[in-house]
Amino acid sequence: MQQDAKAATRTSTTLWDRTRQMASREILETALRLFTEQGYDETTIAQIAREAGVSQRTLFRYFGTKEDLLGGNQDRFGQVLTDTISELPAEVGVWEALRAGVAAVLTLHDSREQALERFRLLHNTASLRAGWLEKRLRFQEDLLPLIETRMDAATGNEGAKARAVIATAFACLDAASMTWVANDGKSDIMDLYDECLAAVRG
C-alpha cells in the first residue's frame, strides 16, 4: 500500500509538472507571436493572457515580468552560463570555456526559429536592449572569478584581463546574433561567433 501511494504521488507530480510545462510553453509561444506581429512595447500583458486562455494572475505565476515572456527568465541564462564554465576541467582555457558557456545558453531556446525571433526583438526594441545590457553587465561580474582562475597568474592584472576577455566574448555574441538576424538566420550563429572572435583575436 505504501509503495502504491508513493507511486501515485510520483505520477501526480509528473502530471502536474507536465501540465505546468505545457501551460508555460503555450504562454511563451503566444507572447512571442504577439510581440512579433505587433511589437514588444505595443503588446500588453492583458492581451497575452487573454489569447493564451489564462488569467493575468496565472500568467504572473509562471513569469515574473513582461521581459521574461520574451523567452523565459533571463537570470536562468546567466545561471547556465556560470554553471557550464564552473563544471569544465581546469585545463580548459578561457576562450574555450566562454564559448562552451555561450553554446549552452543558446540551447535554451526551444527552436532555431524562436531563437531568431527573440534576437530580432532584442536588437530592434530599445527597452529590451537596455534591459539586456543591464543583465549582461551583471553576468559579466558573476563570471569574473571563474575566468580569473583560468588565467596565467604569473602575468599579473588578472582582474583587468579577465574583464576584457569576458567583455570581448559578449561583444562577439552581440555581433554574431545581429549578423544572424540580418541574414534571416541563414547561417549558424556559433559559426558567426567563432568568426567574430577570430577577427578580434587576429
N, C-alpha and C positions, 0 to 999 in steps of 0.2 A: 504493500500500500504506500509506504513511504517513497519507494522508488518511483511508483506511478505518479505521485504528487510532484516529485522533483522533475520528472519528465514533462509533466503538464506545464509546470512553471517555465521550463526552458522553451517549450513550444510557444507558450503565451508571450514570453519575452521576445522571441524571434519574430512572431507575427506582428507584435507591437512595433518592433524596430523596423520591420519591412514597411509597415503602414506609414510610419513617420518618414522613412526614406522616400517613399513614393510621393507623399504629400509635399515634402521638401523639393523634390525634383520637379514636380508639376508647377509649384510656385515659381521656382527659378526659371523654368522654361517660359512661363507666361510673362514674367518680368523682362526677360531678355528679348522676347518677341516685341513687347510694347516699347521697350527702350529703343530697339532697332527701327521700329515703324514710325515712332513719333518723337523720339528724342528722350534722353535721360531726364533732363530738367522738366520737360513737359508732362512726364508720366507721374501720376500720383499713387501713393500707397493704396488709397481707397479704390482706384481703378484696378490695380493689380489684384487686390483681394477679391474684388467683385468678379473679375474674369477668371480667376483661379478657383472660384467657388468656395472661398473661406472668408471668415470674418477678419477684420483688421487685427483683432486681439489674437486670433490664431496665428496670423501671419507673423506677428511680432514674437510669438513663442518660438518660431523657427529661426527668425532673422532679427537681429537687434537693430539694424539700421537699414535705410534705403540703399546705402552703398553696398551692404552685404548681399543685396539682391542681384548685384551685377554678376556674382559668381561665387557665392559662399563667403565665409568670414575670411578677410584678408590676413588676419592675425594667424590663421592656420597656415597660410603660405610661409610666413616668417618662421613658424614652428617647424614646418617640414624642411625648410632651408637649413636651419641650425641643427636639427636632428640628423639630417643626411650628412652634413660635414662632420659632426661630432662622432658619428659611427664609422667614419673612414679610418683606415690604418694610418699611423703616424707618418709613415714614409710617403704618403700621397702628398704631392706638392700643392701649393696654394691655388694655382690656376686650375689644376685638375679638380681640386676639392670644390672650388666655386662653380666650376662647370657642372659637376655632379649635382650640386645643390640646385642650380638653375634648371637642369633637366628634370629633377624630381618635382619641382614646383609646377613645371609645365604639364606634367602628367595628371595634375589635379583637375584639369579641365575634362569635362565629360566627353568631348569630341573636338576634332580639329575645327569644325565649323563654329562651335560655340566659342572656342578659344579666339578664333579670328574676329567674331563679332564683339567679344569682350575687349580685345585690344583696340578694335576700331572705336568703340565707345570711349575707352580710356583716353586715347590720343586725341579724340575730337571733342571732348567735353571738358571745359575749363575747370569746373568744380571737381570732377573726378581726378583730373591731373593734379590738382592742388592736394587733394586727399592722399593720392598715391605718393607724392613727393614727401609728405609728412611721414607716412608709414615707412617709406624706403629709408629715410634717414634713421629711423628707429631700428629697422632691420640691420642696417649697416653697423650701428653701435653694438647690437647683440652679437654680430659676427666677429667683432674686433678681437676679443680674446681667443677665439677659435683659430683665427688666421695668424695672430701673433705667434702662437705656439708652433706654427708650421714654418716660421721664417728663420733665417740664419741669425742667431743671436749675436754672433761674432761681429757683425757689421754695425750693430747699434741702430738706434732710432726705429725700433720695430713698430712702434705705435704709428708714426707718420707713414711708414712704408705700407703697413697693413691697411691703413685708411685709404691710401692711394690705390692699392690693388683692389680693394672691395669696391671703391667708387668706380673704378675702371670697368669692373665686371658688370655692375648695374648699368653703367652708361652703354656698354655693348649690348646688354639685353634690351635697353630702350631703342637703340639704333636698329637692332635686328627686328624687333617687333614692329617698329614704324615702317621699315622696309617691307616686312612681311605683309602688313596691311596695305601698303601702296601697291604691292604686286598681287593683291587679292588672294593671298595665301597659296600662290603657285609654287613656292619653294619651301624647303624645310627650315623652320625657324632656328633649330640648333645649328644647321649648316651656316646660316646667316650670322649667328652668334660667333661661331668659330672664325668666320671671315672678318668680322668686325674686330675681334680680339687679335687676330693675326696682323691686321692693319695697324693697330695701336702698338703692339709689341715689336713691330718691324720684322 
